[in-house]
Amino acid sequence: MRLRETPTTSSAVLGVGSYRPSRVVPNAEIVERIDSSDEWIQQRSGIVERRFATDDETVVSMAVASARQALEEAGVDAAQVDCVVVATVSHFLQTPSAASMIAFELGTERAAAFDISAACAGFCHGVALASDMVRGGSARHVLVIGVEKLSDQTDPTDRGSAFIFADGAGAVVVGPSEEPGISPVVWGSDGEQYDLIRSREDWRDVLAADEPRMPHLVMQGNAVFRWASYEMAKVARETIAAAGITVEDLDLFVPHQANMRITDAMARALKLPEHVRIARDIAHQGNTSAASIPLALRAMLDDGTARSGDLALIIAFGAGLAYAAQVVRVP
């Protein structure tokens, strides 16, 4: 007996939402503890200020706020969401998932819900999974959220990372479309270099310590810069080819907001035409890991830099070393 086949359909991003924490933290608040200066931070990263969440702004509450905006823009009710995918490394309950809590808060009707741990690349991983779900028929509407509260995991005395990380949430609704709106994903990982970005300690070591402490994130910045600038340009070119377009067809370049110098290096390597608008949200938001791409895209929509129908190359990379990229049409 033959199993029933599910017909495939096209997928697209239907709505984009974001949530920016209320507390703005300028470089002046960071520099003293790392023996640095505002000028040095801006030269190294392009960051002028970043957002830190308050105690009341949690991973779940920020995610819910960004999701509601995305759902409203998409014209999709929470009850129509079939799956919630949350990309985060900041949810400190090993179980249950943040996604299950978020799905309940939103009022979904028993939507499937799970978290993915791909660090800064998590959002693009989530978009790939959501697109395949919609195309394969296992879901009609998928909510993909990138959310981080990295201020909890940042060592304020670490000169290499204290000025980098920040908090926030971004979300998209992925659903059916008459025309393809999400290209095939190009993704992978380089586990041999897993220790370039990592938690400093295993939780078991933390629990065994004499004094309670957080296993802060640490990063070998120079090595990450070299890897991302060179390898991710190759991945970006593969992604453009997989989408069946050329670099001239792009309207937007929305990379993970890791470092302004990495963004500039990738743009040069890709030889982006002058008409391609580049996301530079890191300057005032900081590096929000899995949240950075939807935050940046929402900002571009809000200020008119991005327009409905634009073709955007999104690409993310981070701990793992994990990476993922696709071309999406802006809703």
Helices and strands as residue ranges (DSSP letters): E 10-19, E 23-26, G 27-29, G 31-34, H 38-45, E 49-52, H 59-74, G 78-80, E 83-87, H 98-106, E 112-116, G 119-121, H 122-136, E 142-149, G 150-153, E 167-177, E 186-189, G 191-196, E 197-199, H 203-208, E 217-219, H 221-242, G 247-249, E 252-255, H 260-270, E 277-278, H 282-285, G 289-291, H 292-302, E 311-318, G 319-321, E 322-329
